[in-house]
Amino acid sequence: MSAADLIVMLPRAGQTQVKWTFRDRASGEVLSRGDLGEAEPPRELAARAILIAPSTEILVRRLDLPVRHESEARRAAPFALEEELASGLEETRIAVGPRQPDGSRLAFAAAGSLVERWQTIAARVGVRPAVLVPDAWALSADAGELVVAESGRDLLFFNNTGTGPVCGRIEAGFAATVLPALLGQTRPERLAITPGVDLPSFGDSAPQLSGLEPIDAGARIASLDPSVLRMLPALLGRQHAAATDWSGMIRPLRRVAALAAAALALFVAVSVGEGAYLRAQSDVIDVRAEDAFRAAFPDVERVVNLDAQLRQRAGAASGSEASVFLQLAGALSTTLADGGDIQVEALRFDGTRGELGVTATYPDFASFEALSRRAEANGLVIEDGGARQAGGVLTGDFIVRQR
């Protein structure tokens, strides 16, 4: 079987049912389906999760913001959307995507309480990477300046004219009013529709019509090029878009740091203090010592001088003192758990300097500044090594050391 996707239909406000479909990506075959409240999905077999949100709940706009940096775009977007929001900025979650080739950026906005519920569902689904996609995005690859398709009793639309909303869902009870208004606002020259879409009279200015087959939103979105999905705003947060949960991987260090430190300190005492004894033992003991060293420091590719390398890696740790590495990693894990949305991508330990090098992603510089303040309260010093912007997120390098 080729790669398979777990497709989850997120609920509207007030709804409780969460349906999922497990689909083969190459053939489109549905392998299994169910309700998240009744049947657990085969998450261990899924290559990714696609969380399809009802377009009635998301405001989707294409913004031309006179900014250069991702952080500036995130600060400017709320003011550009404020007049179109159903609720105040405090009750709304807004996300901005990376810069498009034409200089514009996509923006998603939804009620904060509903987004939090969707985040809870994403965490329960437990598949990474996971991407949130409005259901109307199923029409994004179709030809036509305006594409309109039936979806149940409602209508989905995708607008390529550059005027008006990017996409959306028109509920059945409002179609007779909203669809003519949309056509009047966008004035498409080419209009693609599925069977069953009732169009108003165009008079002498009728657009060129083309037909579409009935759509399956999940199958269409799953077939989109991954580069298209990467350009969408991360409304659920970057932690769900990452393929690896690095923060979750280092979190156990906070709970077992004391025990691991004692074990490593004992290993240091035996390996360094009793080096002569170890060298006098059989080759089996030497191999076991080297295996234990590699287990403690898995990034080591070659062991040449075990004693010297161990001193460099463990620093000055001896007796009952915890290693610098475990102290730093445990304190960093505690600092990350205190709040914020910093996602650790990689760790590097310099035993000579007693420093922990970290590569992490975060939505804006304010998140990094908040991390620095929490680190100081936990007895750490963070030295900024610079950040770069890509894909609507900041990737930064920094050094963590004890104060």
N, C-alpha and C positions, 0 to 999 in steps of 0.2 A: 504494500500500500504506500502511495506517495504521501507527502505531507498533508495533514488534516487540520482543519480549523474548527474551533469551538465558537459557534455563533450564538450570542445571547441577546434576546430582545428585552431591552430595559423597559421598565414600566413607566406609564404616565403618572403624573401626580394623582394620588387617590387610588391607583391600581396596586394590586398585590402580586399578581401572577407574573412569574419570570420564566419564560420558555427558552429552551436552548436546543440547538441542532448541532450535531457532530457530522461534518461534511468533508469528504475527500476533495482536496483542492484541485487536483488535475481533472478529474472526471465530473465533479459536481455532485457525485452520488451521496445521498443522505445515509450515513451509517447507523445513526441512532438519534433519538430525540426524546425530550422529556420536559418536565416542569422542575425547576430548581428546588421547589419545596417538597417534591415527592421522590425524585430520582436524581442521584448524584451523576454529573457528567463524567466522561472518561478523561479527566483533566491530564492524567499522566501521559496520554497518547497525543495530546493536542500540541501542535507546533506554535500556535498563537491563539489568542482570543480576540474576537471582533464583537464589540459591544455596540449594538445598534440602538440608537436613541430616537424616540419619536420627535419628528421635526416640529410638532406643535409646541414642544417644551424648550426648544433651542432657538435663539435668535442668531442667524448666520449672516454676517456682513463682510464685504470686501472693503478694507480701509486703505486710503492713501494718506499715510502719516508722514509728515515732514521730519522724520527722525532717521538716525543712522544705526543706532544700537538697539538690541533686543530689549534691554531694560527700559530704555526710553519709550519703546513701543508699548510695553506693558503698562507704563504709567499714563500714556496718552490715550489708550483705547477706551477706558471707562468714560472719559469726557466726550469722546467722539460718539459713544453709544448712548449716553445718558438719557437723551430725549426719547429714545425708542424703547427703553426698558419698561417692563410692566411694574417693576418694584424699584425701590431705591438702590443705590450702589451698595449700601451696607448689606442688603439682603440678596445680592446678585453675585454669582461667580463668573468671572470673565477670563478668557484665555486667548492669547494671540499667537498665531502661527509664524513660521519663518517668512522671510521676505521672498515674494514670488519673483519670477524673471521680469515681470512688468513693473516691479517696485511696490506693488500692493501687498497687503497682508490679510489673511483670513482671521476673523474674530468670531468666537463662540461666546454666548452669554446665556445663562440659565439660572433659575432660582437656586440659591445656595443650599437650602434644605434638601432639594431634590438631588443636587449634585452629591451631597454627602451620602444620601441613600444609594446612589449609583456607585459611589466609591466603596460602600459596604458590600454591595453585590459583587463588585470586581474583586474585592479581597476574598470573598467566599468562593468565587469561581476559581481563584488561585492559579491562573495561567498567565505566564509572561512570555513575550511581550503581549500587552493588551492595548487596543486602540479603540477609542470611542468615535463612532461615525453616525451622523444624522441619517435617517432612513432615506431621505430624498437624495443623498449622495449616490444612490444606486443609479441615478440617471445622468451622472456627470460625464460619462464616456459616450453618450449618444450624440449624434449629429443633430443640429438644430439650434437656433438661437434661443428658443424656449422649448422645453420638453415637458409634457404633461402626461401622467400615467395614473390609471386607477390603482388604488391600494385598498382592498376591501370596499367600503362605501365611500372612502375619502379619495382625494386627489393629491398626488405628489407632483412637485414641479422643480425643475432646475433651470436657472436663468443664465444664459451666456451673453446677454446683450450688454452687460456692463452698467445697466440702469436698474435700480430697484433691488429687491432682496435677491440673494444668491440662490436660495432654495427654500423649500418649506412644504408643509402639509396643509391642505385646505379641507376642513371637516365638511362632511356631506351636507349639513344643514346650511352652510354658508357658501357653497360652490356657485350657486346661481348669482350671487352678488360679488364674491371675491374674484372669481375667474375673469369676468369681463373687466374688472378694475385692473387686474394684473396685466391683461392683454393691452389695455389702454395705456398703462404706464410704461411697459417695455416695448411695445410696438415691434414685435419680431417680424423679420422678413421671411424666416423659415420656422415653421412650427411642426414639431413631431408629437404625435399622440398615440395612445393605445386605444383599442376598440372600447366603446362605451363612454368616452369622454364627450359630453355635450358642449358644443361650442356656440357662442353667441353669433349673431349676424355681423359680418364684417363690412358689408356694403361693397364699395369699390376698392377698398384697401385690404383685401384678404391676403394673408401671408401664403407662401408656398407650403403645402401640407405634405407630410410623409407619415407613414404608419409604423407603429412599433408593436412587437409581440407583447402579450401580458407579461408582467415582470415578477420576479422573485427577488425581493430586495436583498436578502441574505446572500443568495448565490451571486448576484451582480456585484455586490460590494466585495465579496471574497475574491472575485476574479480581477479586481482592479490591481494595477501595478503597485507594488509596495511603496515605490517612490511617491505615488499620489497620496497614500495614507500617511506617509511621514510628514507631509506638508500641512496636515490638519492640526489645529490647536489642541494641546494636551489639556482638555478641560478637567480630567480626573487627576492631573498631576503627573509629573515625569516619572514617579516611582513605578507606575503601572506600565509605562512604555519601555522600561529597561528590561533586558532579557534576563539579568541576574540581579537578585536582591542582595547587594553587598552589605547593606546595613543590617539585614536580617542575619547574614552569615557571621558578622562580628559580634552580634548582640549576645550570644552565649558567653563570650569572654567576660562580660560584666558579672555573670552569675558564678562563673567558675574560676575567675582570675586568681583568687587566693589559693585554691587547691593546685591549679596549674603552676603558679609561681613557686609553691613549695616543692612540687615535683621537679621543676626545672632547676631549682636551686640545688636540690640533692644530686641531680645529674651533673651539674657543674662541679660540685664538690668531689664527686667520685671521679669524673673525667679529668679534671685539672689537678686536684690535690693528690690523687692517687695515680697519676699518669704512669709512673714507673711500674706500679703493680699491674696496670692494664697491659702495658707492653710486654710484661713477662708471661701473660696468660696466653691461652691458645688463640688461634685465628678466629675461632667461633666468637669469642668475647669481643675481639676487635670489630668483627662484622656487626655484632649487635650494637656496639657503641656507635658505629657509623650509621646504622639504621635509625637509632634513636635521635641522632643529630639531624638526619635528613627529615625525620618526622617533625622535629621542632622547627626546622627552617626549610620548608619544601622548595624554596626558590634556588637552593644550592644545586649547582649542576655537577660540581666535581669536588671531592674531598681529598686534599693534598696533605695538609697538616691539621689533624683533628683538633689538637690542643689550641693552636694559634687561631684557627677559624672559630672555635668555640668561644675563646676570650673576646674576639672581635664582635661576635654576634650577641653574646650575653652581657657584654660590657663588664662592669665591676661587680656583678651579682655574685654572691657567695653566701654560704651559711644559710640563714633564714631570710635574707633579703630577696625581695621579688625582683625579677629581671626588669630592666628598663622597658623592654618591649611589651611585656604583659601589663606593666603599670600604665604605659601610654595607651595601649590598645583598650584596656579596661576603662580608663578615664575618658577616652574618646567615645567609646560606646555609650557611656553614661551621659556624656554631653549631647550626643545625637538623640538619645532617648528623651531628653528633656523637652524637646519640641523642635519645630522647624521642618523643612522639607529638603534637607541636604541628603543626597544619595551618593554613597561611597562607591567609586568605580575600581580603585586599586590602592594597595598599601605597599610601602617600601620601608624597611627598617635599616638604619645606619647605626650599627653598634658602636662604631668609633666615636661618633658625635652624640650618640644617645638621642637620635631624632627619628621621628616617624614621618615619612613622606606620604602624602595623601593626594590622590586625584579624585575629585568629586564633582557632581553636577548640582546646580541649584538655579531657581528661577530668576533671581535678581541679586544685586549686591547687598540689599537690605538683609537677605537671608544669611549671607556670609558674615555680615557685621553682627547679627544676632548670635551666630555661632561663636564668634570670637568673644563676645561678652559672656556667654555661658561657659566657654572654656576657661576664661579667667577666673570665674567663680569656682570652677572645679580644679584650680591649681595648675592650669595649662597655659602655655603661651603659643599662639598661632601666628606664624610668619607667612604672609601672603606672597605667593610665588607667581601671581599673575593669572588671568583668566582669558578665555577665548569664547566667542559666541558662534553658535552653529545650531541650526534646527530649532530655534526658539528656546534655547536653554544655554546657560553659562556652564562651561567646563573649566574648573580652576585647579591649580596645584598649590598646596601649602604645606608648611612644615609644622609639626606638633612636637613640642618639647615640654619638659617639666619646668615650672617656674622656680 
